[in-house]
Amino acid sequence: MKYLIATVVVIVLIASAAFIYVYYQGAPALQPSGEELEALQNLVDDHGYKTSLTAYPNKIISVAPSCTEILYAIDAGDKVVAVTNYDDYPYDFAAWIAAGNMTSVGDFTSPNLEVIISLDPDLILASGGVQAESVNTLRERGYKVLVLDPTSVDGILKNIELVGNATGKQAEATNLVNDLTSRINAVAETVASATKPKVYYETYYEITSSWTIGAKAWQTELIEKAGGTNIFGDQQMDYYQYQVEALIARNPDAIVLPASGMGTGEQASLEAVKARPGWDTMNAVQNDRIYQINPNIIERAGPRVVDAIEQMAEFFHPELF
């Protein structure tokens, strides 16, 4: 009997040791097969670049806050080993970095390549535009990089599915896309018969010249899905620099401003905005329809754009919500 007990004890100890080893060393990466493997070997990003992986990544670096938000939204955050200094959602990453629980790759516009290389990531998620040079350099050195640079809401949803395929989180990505789509459709149904206000969205303000979004900015689509019309939607470009007199002449019904910045880097009061030269003649000012929105939910191409749609729909059609 005592030999039987001893044998059982040995088996328990071996099993416990194996569990402890796996717990601390990290479970082996899931091995894709069939359709999952095919998708993993054919990851095509927004710039048409094809990336091929043979296994799901264990170490992911995100060099754009929008990419980070997607990763955590599909439950792939446990694989993230580094982010930029601008990442602040869904967690306070600055605090994590200060505590040594996350690595910073520095600035969004020019991430620190030495830090990235030292971490030897399996996958890097980036955005377009100013990161193009960094992306090219990393690819030249053999690193796998997916560029998420969508031009529409549908493109954002497809990027969520792309990241799901790249990380083995297909089910989570599909569930998230379905939920976001359902929320978008709910807003569309609610505002379908409502009159669409003319909307001005500000990205930068100066007295003599300011910036807004044109027809090719995907934020214009957010305004439209919220039941509004971009007052500068006839400008066939992403961002449009205009004279303030042009805005006054177009006379918007509603004005949406980022809750911080507004051209000065500091948050301006709504009263200060109303007092801008000539603005008192506009319908939006006279009817007190100036709204502030968290710029991160309307400018980052991630899941929270649906929050922006819902919030702006309430701005434009408060009687329906």
N, C-alpha and C positions, 0 to 999 in steps of 0.2 A: 504494500500500500504506500509506504513512504517513497518507494521509487517512482510510483505513479504520480504522487504529489510533486516530487522533485522535477519530473518531466514536464508537468503542467506549468510549474513555476518558470522553467527554462523557456518554454514556448511563449509564455506571457512576456518575459523579459525581452526576447528576441523581437516579438511583435511591437512592444513598446519602443524599443530602440529604433526599429524601422520607421515607426510613426514620427518619432522625434526628429529623425534624420530628414524625412520628407518635409516636415513642418518647417524646419529651419533652413533647409537647402532650397526649398521651393519645389512645388510639384512640377514634373516634367511637362513641357508644352504639349497641348493637344495636337494630335496628328491628323490633319485633314485627309479626307479620302473622297473619291467620286466627284460629285458636282462641287463640293467645297474646295477640293484640291484644284479643280479646273478654274474656279473663280479666283483662288489665291494666286494662281500662276498667270492670270490675265487681269491684273488690276490697272484699269485705264483711268487716269485722273483728268481734271478739267482742262488741261493743256494738251490732251491727247497722248500723253507719255505713258507707255506701258511698263509696269513694274511687275516682276515675277518673284514670288516667295515660295519656298518649299515647306515651310512650317510657320505656324502662327508666332508672331514676335513676342519675346519675353521682355525686351527693353525697347520702349518707345519714347522718342523725344518729340514734343510739340513746340514748334516755334511760332505759333499764332494762338491767341486766346480763343478764337472761334474753333480751332481744331481741338483744343483742350476741352472745351465745353461739349463737343460731340463725343469725345472719348469717355468722359465721365457719365454722360447721359445714357450710353449703351453699356455701362458697367465694365469698361475696359480700363478704368483709371488705375487699377492695381499694377498695370504694366508701364505706367508713365514714370520715367526716371528724371525728366527735366522739362522745365517750362521757361517762359520768358518772364521778365520783371513786370510785365503788364497783365499777367494772368491773375484774376481775382475772383473767378467763379468756376465751379460751385463752392470752392473753399478759399480761405485766406492763404494763398500759396506763399505770400511774402513771409508770413509767420512760419510756415513749414520750412522755407529756405533758411530763415534765421535760426531755426532749431536744428538744422542739419538733416531734416527729413525729406528734403527735395533739393535738387540741384537747379541753379539758374543758368540759362544760356545767355543772359543779359538782355540786350535791347532787341525789340521786335524787328526794327528795320535792318539791323546788321548783327544777327546772333553770333555769339562767340564760337567760331569754328573749332578752336583748340579744345574748348570744353566739350563740344559735341563729339569730336573724334576720340577724346579720352574716355568717354562713356561707351564707345563702341556699340551704338544702338543697332537693333535689328530693323527698325523702321523709323522714319522721320516724317512727320506731317507738317506741311508748310502751306502758306498762302501765296498768292501771286504778287504782281507789282514789284515793290521795293525789295522783295526777297529773291528775285530772279537770279542775281549773281551768286548768292549763297547757295541756292538750290543747284545751280550748274556746277559749282565747285565741289559740293558734296557728292553729286552724281559722278563727277570725273574721278573722285577718289573711291568709287565703288559702293557708296552708301545708297540704300533704298529710300527714295523720297516720293511721297505722294503730295501733289499740289492741289489743294482745295480752293478753287477760285471761281465760285458759281456766279452766274449772271441772272439767276431767277430763283424764286422760291422752290420750284420743282428741282432746280439744280442743287439746292441745299438739301432737300430730302434725298436725292440720289447720292449725295456725298455721305450722308448718314449710312445708307446701305453699303456704299463702297468701303467705309471704315469698318462696318460690321463684317464684311467679307474678309477684310485684311486682318482682323483680330480674332476671328472665330466667334463673334457675337452677332451672328446673323439673326437669330430669333429676337434678341433684344433690340436690334436695329429695326427689324420689321415691325415689332410692337410699337416702338417709338414713332416711326413714320405713320403707322395707322392712326395712332392717337393724335398726332399733330394734324394730319389730314382731316380727321373728324372735327377737330376744333376749328380749322379753317373753314370747312364746309358749313359749320354751325353759324359762324359769323356771316358768311355769304348769304345764307338763307334768311337770316334776320334782317340784313340791310338791303336785300334784293329790290324792294319796292320803294326805298327811301330816296329822297332827292340828294344828289351828291354835291357836297360843298367843295368850293375851290380851295385847295390847301397849299400853303407855303411851308416847306420844311427847310430850316436854316442849318447850314453846316459851318458857316463862317460869316461874321458881320464886321463891316467897317462903314463909316458914315458915307464915304464916297463910292465904295464898291464892295460887294458881298458875294458869297458863294452859296449855291443851292444844288439840288439834284436835277438832272435832266431825264429824258425818256429812257436812257440805257442803264441807269442806276437801278438795281433791283429793289431799292427802297421805294421807288415809284410804284412798284407792284404791291408793296405792303400797304401803301396809301389806298390804292385801288381796291384791294381785298377788304380793307376796312370801311369801304363805302365812300371814298373821297376821290378827288381828281387833283393830280399834281398841277399846280398853276403854271409851272414851267415845263410841263410834259411835252410841249411841242419842240423843245430843244433836243436834237438828236445827239446827245452826248451823255457821259456819266455825270459829270459835274459842270455846272454852268456859272460863269462869273457875269454878274449883271450890275447895272446901275440901279440904285435904290429907287429912282424915279420910275423905272420899269415895273418894279414891284407895286408901287403905289398906284400906278395906272391899271394894273391887272386886278387890284382890289380883292385880295383873298377873303374868303368867308371864315377861314380858320387858319391859325398859325401854330406850328409845332416846333418847339425849340429843344435842343439838348439841355438836360438839366444841369450841365456844367459846361464851361467854355464860352460859347457864343462869341468867339472871335478874340476874347481877351485872356483866355485861360482861367478866368474866374467866373463864378456863378453870378449872373446878373439878376436883379429882382424883376418881377413882371412889371412893376411900376416904372422901372428904368427903361424897360423895353417899350412900353406904351409911350414914353416921353421922347422916343427917338424922333428926329425932325421929319415932319410930314406924315408920320404913321397914324396920327389921330384922325385922318380922313378915311382910313380903311375900315371896311365892315367888321373885320375880325377884332379890331381894337375897340370900335364903337359898341360892339355887342359883347365885349369881354370874352372873346373866344380865342384866347392865347393859352396854349398848354405846354407843359414841360414833360419830357420823357427821358428815361434813362438812356443815354446814347448807346450803351453797350448792347441793349436788346434790339436796337434798330440798325446798328452799324456792324455788328458781328454776324457773320453768316453761319449761324448755328441754330439749335432748337428754339432758342428764346425769341426768334423773330415772330413766332406765333403769339407770344406774350405781347409783342409790339402791335400786331394786328388787332388783338382783342382790346388793348388799351386805347388805340386810336379809334376803333369803332365806337367805343364809349365816348370819346371826345367829340366825334362827328355826329353821333346819333344818340345822345343821352336819353332821349325819350323811349328808346327801344331796349335799353338795358337796365 
